């Protein structure tokens, strides 16, 4: 399972980075989204998968999965939500003002 | 007390602006008290230092790095401290009359000057090399500020920058040298390094350290070829030139050489470099001085030359270390004695000469030798001062300069016998060069006095009629030249009190403790070779001076800038242009390029680290079992992700991304992360709504193919990053160099924080600080969105892009679907109730502030979709930014509340309480913190949605 996850993380990163490097702002924002998913799965995979039951004490199992990555990911999910929303509004506002969402056209004039 | 001597100048510097309150009084009078008091303090220390009672005091600063503010007062330090405070007092006294309190910004001047004084004292009293270095650079900075005192002049700024660049360059080299010493000896303390010298000399880094440190000393003391900054530093006000650029700061290099002599003397490199560089500087400076027409420039080159002389003497003196404990050692140590004595003499006569030039400048408004002449009858006192100062500089009896010049010759003649280095025949050049330089010195000293004061007064070339300077201006130079006379007749006033202890510190450890280097300075030794050399200097000098007048030396056009200066200017321009070109080469302004660099570096750094590091194993021994169901989920996720770049329309791209998110949610469920699954699901839903709300304002995706030259590097980098991440994931599984902290969280979650849901406990308790900052980031993001959307555009641009009208909006904002509207009335209430449950259960069951808040937001969004945003606004007239603020406030207050109980920030407590309805309930303050999180997140989410959706 971990092997597959590692490969999946790699693929998510590849697509995310590829999108981030493209010209259109919308693709860039979507790229960061995919990148975030990749990071979350990476964090989760690092600690080992399915090594115990969910980290809620008093449950049936004796062992639990690592709670720390989960806490980190939870934080990250919410933050990336805020940041993605901000990105979107930025893109839309830039388009509204400048009439383009192409990165190269958004670039300022040379000083 | 020793520490106080350094801090007092800084402290008073801070207080100088207060003297503005008494505008009638020149700020200089207040400031003057400091150097006078410090000078008296150091005078009182003479007795103790002579008796060998060295004061040592330490204030710990960074003990773990071996850096402590250790001050140490020995003979050498005391000599310099007296020089700094004594000259400081005289210069400040002089400046009171020199700088007009109304037209000049004297407060700046005194602040800089006091800062310099403190820093310079720090240099000469520090035992710790790092502290010494810090003060050393501080003197460079204050010198920069003082040279640029008249910063409206272009020349001042040029000179200031030049001095700063050159001395700081040397300072950095010295810093590296100090650190090499530290690497070898394990100590920054000079005294400790000296005790370890025997072990150090064989180290391969010893000579590099020596060279680097000498670079610092040579740049600071304006030795050839780094002397070029000193003439340009003459743009500073004359008191500054007299103080920093002749008496004290430029001698810091000499101090460093003298101070580190016990470490490095005995290395032939040390001997040769210092004596030869000193000798070249001596000759070069004295020759250049003759050619100057500006009096201050003449003095600047003369200072360079004299610094070279002292440097050379220190080099010659280091020969004593070749013969520790023998007669010869005493013989060569004579040179060190001469160096120390000349150092004092130079400060005395050069200080007075600078002040004389300042007076001439003040009275005639010019320093140009071609315009001056015949001032003798108008300014008799100034003339006398100049005469004594210049004769002392030329090495004529009966002034103190004569004595040190004689000793200089003696040292040079002695060095001929040095045969350890098997270059005896070459050493004959030393006295020859020195003698030639002395002739030049004689000539420029004569020029200084007689060109200015004798001859014809050229009234037509002066803007005003000169007359004798006021008493206040004359006081300091007169005091100084009287010292030149006193030291000339009674040199032994200095020899036992100051010179002997100073020489002892330079030649530390060369002689058995009971013996000292005998210092006795006499006028007459009989018809020695030295006296004939002096006579020769005078004879040839007089002939040259006559030739100089006859040949109209001054009228000739000398090239304004010599080749070294051109080299400096040229390389500066070259570097500026080169760096601008280099920067514009890669700082293209294209976001994509920057990202390519970042990702490329990422691959290189992490990839090579992973491949190169040892102890990293890829993969783990026990993999979790794999089921078909999970494989399908992963496959669907990857397919959806792969579809995103190929999506032709925006809606598809967004929906594919959303699909990836939902698959990730499923994976969270599989991997036993209920909190994550809940959060991810709601966030994904809200995000997709957000995306759909936003995207209609964005242009359609371009179907135009991007050039392959554009896509190929992108693809390569992307695949590289992906591969690196896969390897990282595998490596992270395989190698764990230390036990994970998670065990602690699992074990202590209930006993320390009273919660069973470990993830939630980590968020609100163990790592509460992270959460606190996180909700702040969210709040900032939501405010930024609010700001961006409500930003008023300039008129004309504000219109939407045509064709992107809001037909779609109606769909989103108000659904006509009766079923949806009816259903949602019920569903919203159910969702909100569920969100409440999630919030309260959070500490012990999956849930918590984040999830509850997102769930509540989801309910509100559903309501908005069903009934329209305006309806929701009417039903719930809430200011969501306010809710965010309240949430943040609750979180911070809860966290700060632990202060009341004397616990650190964010300490939580919990206990069991009997509540009216709920019975025995376990309550934790963490829940209160979670409430803050809840409110903040609801506020943020709803603010974002309503801001974007409600934008007109």
Interface residues (C-beta under 8 A of the other chain):
Chain A: X1 X2 X3 X4 X5 X6 X7 X8 X9 X10 X11 X12 X13 X14 X15 X17 X18 X19 X20 X21 X22 X23 X24 X25 X26 X27 X30 X33 X34 X37 X38 X40 X41 X42 X44 X45 X46 X47 X48 X49 X50 X51 X52 X53 X54 X55 X56 X57 X58 X64 X65 X66 X67 X68 X70 X71 X73 X74 X75 X77 X78 X79 X81 X82 X83 X84 X85 X86 X88 X89 X90 X91 X92 X93 X95 X96 X97 X99 X100 X101 X103 X104 X107 X108 X110
Chain B: X589 X590 X591 X592 X595 X596 X599 X619 X620 X623 X624 X625 X626 X630 X631 X634 X637 X638 X641 X642 X644 X645 X650 X653 X654 X657 X660 X661 X664 X667 X668 X670 X671 X672 X673 X674 X675 X676 X679 X680 X683 X686 X687 X690 X691 X694 X695 X697 X698 X699 X701 X702 X706 X714 X715 X717 X718 X719 X721 X722 X723 X725 X726 X728 X729 X730 X732 X733 X740 X741 X742 X745 X746 X749 X750 X756 X757 X758 X759 X762 X763 X767 X770 X771 X774 X777 X778 X781 X782 X784 X785 X788 X789 X791 X793 X797 X800 X801 X844 X845 X846 X850 X854 X937 X940 X941 X944 X947 X948
